[in-house]
Amino acid sequence: MFYEPGKQKSGLPHNPFTACVVPRPIGWISTVSMDGVHNLAPFAQFQNVTFEPPTVLFIAVGLPAKDTLKNARDTGEFVWNMATYELRDKVVGSAITYPPEVNEFEALDIDTLPSTMVKPLRVAKSPVHFECRVRQTVDIPSSIPEGAATIVIASVVGIHIADHALTKEGHLDIARLRPLARLGYLDYTSVTDVFQVSPPVPTEGRWKPAQGLRADAAGLFHMPEIGEAPSQQKKP
């Protein structure tokens, strides 16, 4: 099949667009309003942008603007909480639109932890948190209110990783954590299968890779970090 969005409909029972771009990491975003009301909501469009400086983005879709977007714009801060299979009911429950004066943490009985660098709270049972400060927002107009979107780009100023989330080699234990992700329609998935691929790399002739991080398939595994080693850091 082929169709031109905006000119033609797909002819399918539901719009297939988001179901074609999967799986999508969930941006489980906590914010706090200027009045001190804490908010928690999941977003189906979330991604890291670059590792130096650590930068992420989430996208709020639909008008009127969601409380998360308003809070992030007003305060310049938010926290990303890793959504996991264990927390799936809480994640989906926080997708409900509550009035601005409602604290989703209280409404859904979600335990919290304070953040270190920003004011929004963290989900206590989430194994990974990014404390973020907004760098910029980009509005994407639409012909319908439901399609209007705002991209929120932020610097990650603090990272929390639970000790139990790491393997003995110091890697994130993704298969055990089972991060939650969005598919199309009302569907979700979680990571249960992890594997590595080591393709053959040409070593001579015109196909020899250029030097640098991408000279082989594992090139970006060792992403350089900026800052002091843990042994040199001052204790808080």
C-alpha positions in Angstrom: 0.0 0.0 0.0 1.0 3.6 -0.4 -0.7 6.9 0.6 0.2 10.5 0.9 -0.5 11.8 4.5 -2.5 15.0 4.5 -3.9 14.2 1.1 -5.1 10.6 1.5 -6.1 8.4 4.4 -4.5 5.0 4.9 -7.8 3.1 4.7 -6.8 1.1 7.8 -9.0 0.9 10.9 -6.5 3.1 12.8 -3.7 5.6 11.7 -0.6 3.3 11.4 2.0 6.1 11.6 3.2 5.7 15.3 2.9 1.9 15.0 5.6 2.0 12.3 8.2 3.7 14.5 8.7 1.2 17.3 9.7 0.6 20.0 9.8 4.1 21.5 11.4 4.7 24.9 8.9 6.1 27.4 9.7 9.5 28.8 8.2 9.2 32.3 8.6 12.8 33.3 8.2 14.4 36.7 7.9 18.2 37.1 6.7 20.7 39.7 4.5 23.8 39.0 5.3 27.3 40.1 2.8 26.8 42.8 4.6 23.7 44.1 2.2 21.0 42.8 4.2 17.9 41.7 3.2 16.2 38.4 4.1 12.9 36.7 3.2 11.8 33.2 4.5 9.4 30.5 5.4 10.5 27.0 5.7 8.2 24.0 8.4 10.3 22.3 11.6 10.4 24.4 15.2 10.0 23.3 18.8 10.9 24.1 20.4 13.4 21.8 24.1 13.2 22.5 26.3 11.9 25.3 28.5 15.0 25.6 27.0 17.1 26.9 24.4 14.6 28.1 21.2 15.8 26.4 17.7 14.3 26.1 14.4 15.4 24.6 10.8 14.6 25.0 7.8 15.6 22.9 4.5 16.8 24.2 1.7 16.4 21.6 -1.7 18.0 21.6 -3.4 21.2 22.6 -4.2 22.5 25.2 -0.7 22.1 26.5 -0.1 19.4 29.1 0.8 20.3 32.7 4.2 18.7 32.2 5.1 21.0 29.3 3.8 24.1 31.1 5.8 23.2 34.2 9.0 22.4 32.3 8.7 25.7 30.4 7.9 27.7 33.6 10.6 26.2 35.9 13.2 25.0 33.3 13.4 21.6 35.1 12.2 18.0 34.9 13.3 14.5 35.9 13.2 11.5 33.6 12.4 8.3 35.5 13.0 4.9 33.8 9.7 3.2 33.2 10.0 -0.6 33.8 7.7 -3.6 33.3 7.3 -3.8 37.1 6.0 -0.2 37.2 3.7 -0.6 34.1 0.5 0.0 36.0 1.8 3.2 37.6 3.2 4.4 34.3 -0.1 3.9 32.4 -2.1 5.3 35.3 -0.1 8.5 35.2 -1.2 9.0 31.6 -4.6 10.0 32.8 -5.2 13.8 32.5 -5.8 15.1 36.0 -6.6 18.8 36.9 -3.5 20.9 37.4 -3.9 21.0 41.2 -3.7 17.2 41.5 -0.4 15.6 42.5 -0.1 12.4 40.5 2.3 10.9 43.0 -0.3 11.2 45.7 -3.2 10.2 43.5 -1.5 7.0 42.3 0.3 6.2 45.6 3.8 6.4 44.1 6.7 6.7 46.5 9.2 9.5 45.8 12.7 10.5 46.4 14.1 14.1 46.4 16.4 15.1 43.6 19.9 16.5 44.0 20.2 19.3 41.4 16.5 20.1 40.6 13.2 20.5 42.4 11.0 17.8 40.7 10.7 14.6 42.7 11.9 11.2 41.5 10.0 7.9 41.3 11.5 5.9 44.2 11.1 2.5 42.5 12.5 3.6 39.2 16.1 2.2 38.8 17.4 5.2 36.8 16.8 8.9 36.9 18.0 11.9 34.9 17.8 15.3 36.5 17.3 17.8 33.6 17.4 21.5 32.9 15.6 22.8 29.8 17.8 24.2 27.0 15.2 25.0 24.5 11.8 24.2 23.2 10.7 23.9 19.5 7.0 24.1 18.5 5.8 22.0 15.6 2.5 23.4 14.2 -0.4 21.2 13.0 -3.6 21.6 11.1 -5.4 20.0 14.1 -5.0 20.7 17.8 -4.3 17.0 18.5 -1.3 17.1 16.3 0.5 20.2 17.6 3.7 19.2 19.3 6.5 20.8 21.3 10.0 19.3 21.5 11.6 19.9 24.9 15.4 19.6 24.7 17.3 19.5 28.0 20.7 19.0 29.6 21.1 16.1 32.0 22.7 17.6 35.1 22.4 14.6 37.4 22.2 10.9 36.9 21.0 8.3 39.5 21.6 4.6 38.9 20.5 2.1 41.5 23.1 -0.4 42.6 20.8 -3.3 41.9 20.4 -2.1 38.3 24.0 -2.9 37.5 25.7 -6.2 36.6 28.9 -7.3 38.2 30.7 -5.9 35.1 29.2 -2.5 35.7 26.7 -2.6 32.8 23.0 -1.7 33.0 21.2 -5.0 33.5 18.6 -4.2 30.8 17.1 -7.7 30.5 16.4 -7.8 34.2 15.2 -4.2 34.5 12.9 -4.7 31.4 12.5 -1.0 30.4 9.0 -0.3 29.1 8.4 1.1 25.6 5.5 2.2 23.5 4.3 0.5 20.3 1.3 1.7 18.3 -2.3 1.8 19.3 -2.7 0.9 23.0 0.2 -1.5 22.9 3.4 -1.6 25.0 6.5 -3.8 25.1 9.5 -4.4 27.4 13.0 -5.4 26.7 13.5 -9.1 27.5 16.1 -10.1 24.9 19.6 -8.6 24.6 22.2 -9.6 22.0 25.3 -8.2 20.3 26.1 -8.2 16.7 29.7 -8.2 15.4 29.7 -7.9 11.6 32.8 -8.4 9.6 34.8 -5.2 8.9 36.9 -4.7 5.7 40.6 -4.2 6.5 42.0 -3.1 3.2 41.1 -1.6 -0.2 38.6 1.0 -0.9 36.1 -0.4 1.6 38.5 0.0 4.6 36.7 2.2 7.3 37.9 5.6 8.2 39.7 6.0 11.5 37.8 7.2 14.5 35.0 6.0 16.8 33.0 4.4 14.0 36.0 2.5 12.5 34.4 -0.7 13.8 31.0 -1.9 15.1 32.1 -1.4 18.7 33.5 2.1 18.2 30.8 3.9 20.2 30.8 1.5 23.1 33.5 3.5 24.8 31.9 6.9 24.8 34.2 9.3 26.5 33.1 11.0 29.6 34.0 14.5 30.8 34.7 15.1 34.5 36.6 13.7 37.5 36.9 10.0 38.2 34.7 8.8 41.1 37.7 8.5 43.4 38.5 12.2 42.9 35.0 13.5 43.5 34.1 15.3 46.7 31.5 13.6 48.9 28.2 15.5 49.2 
